[in-house]
């Protein structure tokens, strides 16, 4: 089992992954990253690249509330969808920090 921190940037979200997120949740700039289902889906999209048969539920069992936010932030930054300071600012604005 590899952690997202161990995956290379090439394992970040690609165009197909982004299209899948958009089809499932709507425009990328409006996706609610505070929803656990969205977070799990993002983590699954990355992990399935190195573990093709893994289910979303199995990915969900690997992470806790404490670890998931940091990992998703790394994925979004590696994918170019999030700047380095954006995630903590969004969390603070939502009262989560």
C-alpha positions as a Markdown table, in Angstrom:
| # | Residue | x | y | z |
|---|---|---|---|---|
| 1 | Unk | 0.0 | 0.0 | 0.0 |
| 2 | Unk | 1.5 | 3.3 | -1.0 |
| 3 | Unk | 0.5 | 6.7 | 0.4 |
| 4 | Unk | -0.4 | 9.6 | -1.9 |
| 5 | Unk | 2.7 | 11.4 | -0.7 |
| 6 | Unk | 4.8 | 8.5 | -2.2 |
| 7 | Unk | 3.0 | 8.8 | -5.6 |
| 8 | Unk | 4.7 | 10.9 | -8.2 |
| 9 | Unk | 3.0 | 14.0 | -9.7 |
| 10 | Unk | 2.3 | 12.0 | -12.8 |
| 11 | Unk | -0.1 | 10.0 | -10.7 |
| 12 | Unk | -2.1 | 13.2 | -10.0 |
| 13 | Unk | -5.5 | 13.8 | -11.6 |
| 14 | Unk | -5.4 | 13.7 | -15.4 |
| 15 | Unk | -7.9 | 15.1 | -17.9 |
| 16 | Unk | -10.0 | 11.9 | -17.7 |
| 17 | Unk | -10.2 | 12.1 | -13.9 |
| 18 | Unk | -11.2 | 15.8 | -14.1 |
| 19 | Unk | -13.9 | 15.0 | -16.6 |
| 20 | Unk | -15.2 | 12.2 | -14.4 |
| 21 | Unk | -15.3 | 14.5 | -11.4 |
| 22 | Unk | -17.1 | 17.2 | -13.5 |
| 23 | Unk | -19.6 | 14.7 | -14.8 |
| 24 | Unk | -20.4 | 13.4 | -11.3 |
| 25 | Unk | -20.3 | 16.6 | -9.3 |
| 26 | Unk | -20.6 | 19.6 | -11.7 |
| 27 | Unk | -18.2 | 22.3 | -12.6 |
| 28 | Unk | -14.8 | 21.8 | -11.0 |
| 29 | Unk | -14.7 | 25.3 | -9.5 |
| 30 | Unk | -18.0 | 24.5 | -7.7 |
| 31 | Unk | -17.1 | 21.0 | -6.3 |
| 32 | Unk | -17.6 | 21.0 | -2.5 |
| 33 | Unk | -14.3 | 19.6 | -1.2 |
| 34 | Unk | -15.9 | 19.4 | 2.3 |
| 35 | Unk | -18.1 | 16.5 | 1.2 |
| 36 | Unk | -16.6 | 13.1 | 2.2 |
| 37 | Unk | -17.9 | 11.4 | -0.9 |
| 38 | Unk | -16.0 | 13.9 | -3.1 |
| 39 | Unk | -12.8 | 13.5 | -1.1 |
| 40 | Unk | -13.0 | 9.7 | -1.2 |
| 41 | Unk | -13.6 | 9.9 | -5.0 |
| 42 | Unk | -10.5 | 12.1 | -5.5 |
| 43 | Unk | -8.3 | 9.8 | -3.5 |
| 44 | Unk | -9.7 | 6.8 | -5.3 |
| 45 | Unk | -9.0 | 8.3 | -8.7 |
| 46 | Unk | -5.3 | 8.7 | -7.8 |
| 47 | Unk | -4.8 | 5.4 | -5.9 |
| 48 | Unk | -6.5 | 3.3 | -8.6 |
| 49 | Unk | -3.6 | 4.2 | -11.0 |
| 50 | Unk | -1.3 | 2.1 | -8.9 |
| 51 | Unk | -3.9 | -0.3 | -7.7 |
| 52 | Unk | -6.4 | -0.8 | -10.5 |
| 53 | Unk | -8.8 | -3.2 | -8.7 |
| 54 | Unk | -9.2 | -1.1 | -5.6 |
| 55 | Unk | -12.7 | 0.0 | -4.6 |
| 56 | Unk | -13.7 | 3.4 | -3.3 |
| 57 | Unk | -14.7 | 1.8 | -0.1 |
| 58 | Unk | -11.3 | 0.3 | 0.4 |
| 59 | Unk | -9.7 | 3.6 | -0.2 |
| 60 | Unk | -12.0 | 5.2 | 2.3 |
| 61 | Unk | -10.8 | 2.7 | 4.9 |
| 62 | Unk | -7.2 | 3.9 | 4.5 |
| 63 | Unk | -7.9 | 7.5 | 5.5 |
| 64 | Unk | -9.2 | 9.3 | 8.6 |
| 65 | Unk | -10.6 | 12.8 | 8.8 |
| 66 | Unk | -7.2 | 14.0 | 10.0 |
| 67 | Unk | -5.3 | 12.5 | 7.1 |
| 68 | Unk | -7.6 | 12.9 | 4.1 |
| 69 | Unk | -7.5 | 16.7 | 3.9 |
| 70 | Unk | -3.7 | 16.9 | 3.6 |
| 71 | Unk | -3.6 | 14.1 | 1.0 |
| 72 | Unk | -6.4 | 15.7 | -1.2 |
| 73 | Unk | -4.6 | 19.0 | -1.0 |
| 74 | Unk | -1.4 | 17.4 | -2.3 |
| 75 | Unk | -3.3 | 15.8 | -5.2 |
| 76 | Unk | -5.1 | 19.0 | -6.1 |
| 77 | Unk | -1.8 | 21.0 | -6.0 |
| 78 | Unk | 0.0 | 18.4 | -8.1 |
| 79 | Unk | -2.8 | 18.5 | -10.6 |
| 80 | Unk | -2.6 | 22.3 | -10.8 |
| 81 | Unk | -6.2 | 22.8 | -9.5 |
| 82 | Unk | -5.1 | 24.4 | -6.2 |
| 83 | Unk | -2.5 | 26.9 | -5.3 |
| 84 | Unk | -0.2 | 26.3 | -2.3 |
| 85 | Unk | -2.2 | 28.5 | 0.1 |
| 86 | Unk | -5.7 | 27.9 | -1.1 |
| 87 | Unk | -6.8 | 24.8 | 0.9 |
| 88 | Unk | -6.1 | 26.1 | 4.3 |
| 89 | Unk | -7.8 | 29.4 | 3.5 |
| 90 | Unk | -10.9 | 27.6 | 2.3 |
| 91 | Unk | -10.9 | 25.4 | 5.4 |
| 92 | Unk | -10.6 | 28.4 | 7.7 |
| 93 | Unk | -13.4 | 30.2 | 5.9 |
| 94 | Unk | -15.6 | 27.2 | 6.4 |
| 95 | Unk | -14.7 | 27.1 | 10.1 |
| 96 | Unk | -12.8 | 23.8 | 9.7 |
| 97 | Unk | -9.3 | 24.9 | 10.6 |
